[in-house]
Amino acid sequence: MLRLDHLAVSALTLEEGVAAVEAALGLPLAGGGRHDHMATHNRLLGLGDVYLEVIAADPAAVRPAWPRWFDLDRFQGAPRLTNWIAACDDLEAAVAAAPDGVGVPVDLARGDFRWRMAVPADGCLPFDGAYPALIQWLGAHPAARLPDVGARLRRLEILHPAAEALRAAVGPAIADPRVVLLHGPEKRLRAEIDTPHGLRVLE
Protein backbone atom coordinates (compact mmCIF):
# COMPACT_ATOMS: atom_id res chain seq x y z
CA MET A 1 0.00 0.00 0.00
CA LEU A 2 1.18 3.52 -0.82
CA ARG A 3 0.86 6.64 1.36
CA LEU A 4 0.91 10.24 0.24
CA ASP A 5 4.33 11.49 1.34
CA HIS A 6 5.05 14.91 -0.13
CA LEU A 7 4.53 17.31 -3.04
CA ALA A 8 7.22 18.76 -5.30
CA VAL A 9 7.32 22.26 -6.79
CA SER A 10 9.94 22.47 -9.53
CA ALA A 11 11.75 25.70 -10.37
CA LEU A 12 14.59 26.93 -12.56
CA THR A 13 16.28 28.30 -9.45
CA LEU A 14 15.61 27.51 -5.81
CA GLU A 15 15.33 31.19 -4.95
CA GLU A 16 12.62 31.71 -7.58
CA GLY A 17 10.72 28.66 -6.40
CA VAL A 18 10.84 29.62 -2.73
CA ALA A 19 9.69 33.16 -3.49
CA ALA A 20 6.75 31.90 -5.56
CA VAL A 21 5.55 29.42 -2.93
CA GLU A 22 5.98 31.83 -0.02
CA ALA A 23 3.99 34.46 -1.94
CA ALA A 24 1.24 31.99 -2.84
CA LEU A 25 0.84 30.56 0.66
CA GLY A 26 1.94 33.48 2.82
CA LEU A 27 4.18 31.15 4.83
CA PRO A 28 7.96 30.79 5.22
CA LEU A 29 9.78 27.70 3.98
CA ALA A 30 12.37 25.98 6.15
CA GLY A 31 14.86 23.13 6.25
CA GLY A 32 16.06 21.47 3.10
CA GLY A 33 19.55 21.04 1.77
CA ARG A 34 21.51 19.46 -1.07
CA HIS A 35 21.13 16.12 -2.86
CA ASP A 36 24.63 15.27 -4.01
CA HIS A 37 23.60 12.29 -6.17
CA MET A 38 21.17 14.38 -8.22
CA ALA A 39 22.91 17.78 -8.01
CA THR A 40 19.71 19.39 -6.73
CA HIS A 41 18.78 21.36 -3.63
CA ASN A 42 15.51 22.10 -1.87
CA ARG A 43 13.52 23.93 0.80
CA LEU A 44 10.56 22.49 2.68
CA LEU A 45 7.21 23.37 4.23
CA GLY A 46 5.47 21.14 6.76
CA LEU A 47 1.84 20.20 6.05
CA GLY A 48 1.22 18.01 9.07
CA ASP A 49 1.64 14.37 8.08
CA VAL A 50 3.01 15.35 4.65
CA TYR A 51 5.20 18.17 3.39
CA LEU A 52 5.91 20.40 0.41
CA GLU A 53 9.28 20.49 -1.31
CA VAL A 54 10.60 23.23 -3.61
CA ILE A 55 13.36 21.72 -5.72
CA ALA A 56 15.76 22.95 -8.41
CA ALA A 57 19.08 22.07 -10.00
CA ASP A 58 21.99 23.13 -7.78
CA PRO A 59 24.24 25.49 -9.80
CA ALA A 60 27.10 24.88 -7.35
CA ALA A 61 27.12 21.12 -8.03
CA VAL A 62 28.59 19.18 -10.91
CA ARG A 63 25.84 18.03 -13.27
CA PRO A 64 25.38 14.26 -12.90
CA ALA A 65 25.97 11.82 -15.74
CA TRP A 66 22.32 10.71 -15.47
CA PRO A 67 19.06 12.68 -15.75
CA ARG A 68 17.90 14.46 -12.62
CA TRP A 69 14.66 13.33 -10.98
CA PHE A 70 11.31 15.05 -11.67
CA ASP A 71 12.50 15.74 -15.25
CA LEU A 72 14.30 18.83 -13.92
CA ASP A 73 16.80 18.88 -16.79
CA ARG A 74 13.96 19.79 -19.17
CA PHE A 75 12.04 22.08 -16.84
CA GLN A 76 11.06 25.46 -18.27
CA GLY A 77 8.84 28.32 -17.21
CA ALA A 78 7.62 29.62 -13.87
CA PRO A 79 7.81 27.56 -10.67
CA ARG A 80 4.90 25.13 -10.41
CA LEU A 81 3.63 22.00 -8.73
CA THR A 82 4.96 19.18 -10.91
CA ASN A 83 5.04 15.95 -8.91
CA TRP A 84 3.68 14.00 -5.99
CA ILE A 85 5.58 11.39 -4.04
CA ALA A 86 4.13 8.27 -2.41
CA ALA A 87 5.81 6.32 0.38
CA CYS A 88 5.90 2.55 0.73
CA ASP A 89 7.40 -0.05 3.06
CA ASP A 90 8.73 -2.30 0.27
CA LEU A 91 10.14 -0.33 -2.66
CA GLU A 92 10.85 -3.36 -4.83
CA ALA A 93 7.27 -4.58 -4.48
CA ALA A 94 5.89 -1.12 -5.23
CA VAL A 95 8.06 -0.82 -8.34
CA ALA A 96 6.95 -4.26 -9.52
CA ALA A 97 3.30 -3.22 -9.19
CA ALA A 98 3.80 0.17 -10.89
CA PRO A 99 3.67 1.00 -14.61
CA ASP A 100 6.82 0.54 -16.70
CA GLY A 101 9.22 3.46 -16.40
CA VAL A 102 8.65 4.26 -12.74
CA GLY A 103 12.38 3.76 -12.19
CA VAL A 104 14.86 1.61 -10.33
CA PRO A 105 15.61 1.84 -6.59
CA VAL A 106 18.47 4.17 -5.66
CA ASP A 107 19.91 4.61 -2.15
CA LEU A 108 20.03 8.29 -1.18
CA ALA A 109 20.96 10.51 1.76
CA ARG A 110 20.82 14.14 2.87
CA GLY A 111 22.34 14.92 6.24
CA ASP A 112 21.10 12.21 8.58
CA PHE A 113 18.08 11.38 6.42
CA ARG A 114 18.27 8.07 4.57
CA TRP A 115 15.84 6.86 1.96
CA ARG A 116 15.45 4.78 -1.19
CA MET A 117 13.68 6.12 -4.24
CA ALA A 118 12.66 4.76 -7.63
CA VAL A 119 14.34 7.05 -10.18
CA PRO A 120 13.38 6.78 -13.88
CA ALA A 121 16.23 6.30 -16.34
CA ASP A 122 15.10 9.34 -18.36
CA GLY A 123 14.04 11.41 -15.35
CA CYS A 124 10.36 11.37 -16.33
CA LEU A 125 7.77 9.37 -14.40
CA PRO A 126 4.89 7.53 -16.13
CA PHE A 127 1.86 9.47 -17.36
CA ASP A 128 4.00 12.55 -18.11
CA GLY A 129 4.97 12.75 -14.44
CA ALA A 130 1.41 12.37 -13.13
CA TYR A 131 2.22 8.97 -11.61
CA PRO A 132 3.77 9.34 -8.15
CA ALA A 133 7.46 8.96 -7.47
CA LEU A 134 7.97 6.04 -5.09
CA ILE A 135 9.98 6.45 -1.89
CA GLN A 136 10.90 4.29 1.09
CA TRP A 137 12.19 6.09 4.16
CA LEU A 138 14.84 4.44 6.30
CA GLY A 139 14.40 6.10 9.67
CA ALA A 140 13.52 9.74 10.29
CA HIS A 141 10.95 11.54 8.14
CA PRO A 142 11.37 15.25 7.26
CA ALA A 143 7.77 16.18 8.16
CA ALA A 144 8.42 15.33 11.81
CA ARG A 145 11.22 17.90 12.01
CA LEU A 146 9.62 20.82 10.20
CA PRO A 147 8.05 23.78 12.03
CA ASP A 148 4.28 23.57 12.31
CA VAL A 149 3.13 26.80 10.65
CA GLY A 150 -0.53 25.77 10.65
CA ALA A 151 -0.68 24.58 7.04
CA ARG A 152 -2.49 21.39 6.02
CA LEU A 153 -3.15 19.82 2.66
CA ARG A 154 -6.90 19.71 2.01
CA ARG A 155 -6.93 18.31 -1.53
CA LEU A 156 -4.48 17.30 -4.25
CA GLU A 157 -5.86 17.18 -7.78
CA ILE A 158 -3.90 15.34 -10.47
CA LEU A 159 -5.26 16.08 -13.93
CA HIS A 160 -4.32 14.08 -17.03
CA PRO A 161 -5.85 13.29 -20.45
CA ALA A 162 -5.58 9.57 -19.63
CA ALA A 163 -7.15 9.96 -16.19
CA GLU A 164 -8.97 6.61 -16.33
CA ALA A 165 -5.77 4.71 -17.08
CA LEU A 166 -3.91 6.69 -14.42
CA ARG A 167 -6.69 5.97 -11.93
CA ALA A 168 -6.46 2.27 -12.74
CA ALA A 169 -2.68 2.33 -12.21
CA VAL A 170 -2.76 4.34 -8.96
CA GLY A 171 -6.16 3.53 -7.51
CA PRO A 172 -5.51 0.07 -6.12
CA ALA A 173 -2.34 1.22 -4.37
CA ILE A 174 -3.35 4.40 -2.56
CA ALA A 175 -6.51 5.22 -0.63
CA ASP A 176 -6.11 8.82 0.54
CA PRO A 177 -9.27 10.94 0.26
CA ARG A 178 -7.14 14.02 -0.33
CA VAL A 179 -5.81 12.62 -3.62
CA VAL A 180 -8.19 13.09 -6.55
CA LEU A 181 -7.44 11.97 -10.11
CA LEU A 182 -9.32 13.96 -12.75
CA HIS A 183 -9.50 14.25 -16.53
CA GLY A 184 -7.86 17.33 -18.01
CA PRO A 185 -6.51 18.48 -21.37
CA GLU A 186 -2.93 18.18 -20.12
CA LYS A 187 -1.03 16.95 -17.09
CA ARG A 188 -1.44 19.40 -14.21
CA LEU A 189 -1.31 19.30 -10.43
CA ARG A 190 -3.34 21.53 -8.14
CA ALA A 191 -3.11 21.59 -4.33
CA GLU A 192 -5.60 23.18 -1.96
CA ILE A 193 -3.84 24.09 1.28
CA ASP A 194 -5.45 25.38 4.46
CA THR A 195 -3.31 28.10 6.05
CA PRO A 196 -3.74 30.55 8.93
CA HIS A 197 -4.68 33.08 6.19
CA GLY A 198 -7.41 30.84 4.77
CA LEU A 199 -7.48 28.42 1.85
CA ARG A 200 -4.68 28.91 -0.67
CA VAL A 201 -4.18 27.15 -4.00
CA LEU A 202 -0.85 26.04 -5.40
CA GLU A 203 -0.50 24.97 -9.04
N, C-alpha and C positions, 0 to 999 in steps of 0.2 A: 504494500500500500504506500502511496505517495502522500506527502504533506506539503502544503504551501510553505515555502521557506523564506524567500525574499523576492523583491522586484528590482530590476536593473534599468537605470536611466543611462543611456549612452550619450557621449558628448565628444566633440572634437578636442576640447581641452577640459581638464578637470575644473578649472576655475569657472569656465563658462557654464558647465553643467551644475555646479554648486550654486552659482548665482541664480540660475533659472529655477531650480527647485526651491531654494529659499524664498524667492519672490513669489512663486506659485502657492506655497504652503504657509508662508509667514513664520517659518520655524528654522532654527539653526541646525546645520548638519554637524556631526561629530565623528570621532574615531577614524577608522580607515587606515590606509597605508599602501605599501607597494606589493605587487605580485611579481617576483623576479622571473618566474617561469614564463609569464605571458607579457612581460614588459608593460604592465598596466598599473594604475593606481586608482584609489577610490576614497570616497567619504560616505558616511552612513547616517541614517536616521531611524531610530527605533519606532516601531509601530506595534508595540506590545509583543505578541508571540512571533511576529515576523518583522522584517526590516526592509528599508529601502536603501539601495546602493546607487551612487552616481559613479560611473566608471569611464575612464578614457585611457588612451595610450599614454605611456609615461615618456616624455621627451628626453628625460635624463637617462633612460635605459637603452641598452642595445636592442635593436629590433630582433625578435626571435626568428629562427629559421623555419618556423611553422606559423600558420595563421593564428592570430589572436582569437580568443573566445568572443562570443556575441557578434561575430562578423565585424569587429571594430576596424579592421584594416580597410573596409569598404564603406565605413560610415561617412555620411555627408549631411549637411544641413544643421538645423538648430537642435539643441539637446531635446531628447524625447524618451518616453518610456518604450523600450524595445524588447525586453525579455522578462520572463518570470522563471523562477527556479523552484524546483520541487525536491524535497529531501526524502531519503529512503534509508532503510536499515541494511539493505543488501544491494549494493550498486550493480554487481554483475547480473543479478536477477532482474533488476529494473531495466537495465540495458537490453537484456534478452527479450523482455516483454514490450519494448519500445519500437517505434518505426525504425527502419534502416536509416542510418546517417546521424543517429543521436550522439554517436561518439564512442570513444574508448576510455576506460578509467585511467585517470592520471592522479598521482599523489601530489598534493600541494600543501603549502604552508605560508603563513604570514604571521610573524611574531610567534606567539605561542599557540596560535590556532592551527589545527591540522584537519585536513579534509581530503576527500577523494571526489573527483568530478569527471563526468563523461564529457569529453571535449571532441567535437566533430573535426574530422581531418581538414575540412575546408573552412572551418570557423562558423558555418551556418547550420543552425538546428533545423529539423524537419518542419514542414509547413511554413517555409520562409521565416523561421524563427518564432512561430507561434506555439510550437511544441515546447514544453518546459525543459530547461537544462536540468540534469539530474545530479544531485549532490548527496554525499554521505559524510556527515560530520564525525570526527574522531575526537570526542572530548567536548571542550567548551564551545558554546554557540554565541556568535556576536550579539544577538538580540538581548541576551542576559546582561551584557556589560554596557549597553548604551543608555544614555540618560532618558528618562521617561518625560517627554515633553508634552504628553497628553494627546498624541496622535494615534489613531487606530484606522486600519484599513476596513472600510465598510464593504467595498465591492471592487472586484477586478474583472473587467470585461476584456475578452480576447476575441477580436473580430477577424474573420478570414473568409475568403470566397468559398473555400472547401470546409465550411464549419461542420457539416455533418460527419465528414471523414475525420476531422480533427476531434470531434466529440467522441467518435467511436474509438479513436486511438487513446484519448486521455481519460474518458469517462469511467472505464472500469477501474482505473488506478487511483483516482483522487475523488474524494467526496467532501469537498469544502464548499459550503453554501455561498461563500464570498466569491468563488470563481465561477464566472459565467462565460460560456462559449457561444458566440453569436455570429450570424452571417453578415459579411460586409464586403464592399467592393474591393478592398485590399486589406492586407494584414495591418492591424492597428491594436494597440493596447490602451486601455483607459482605466485609471484607478480613481475611485472615490474615497477620499480620506477625511475622516472626522478630525478636526483640530480645535484647539481652544477658541479659534476665530470663526468656527462654523465649518460646514462642509466645503472642502476644496477638491478640485479635479486636476489630475495630472495625466497628461497624454504624451 
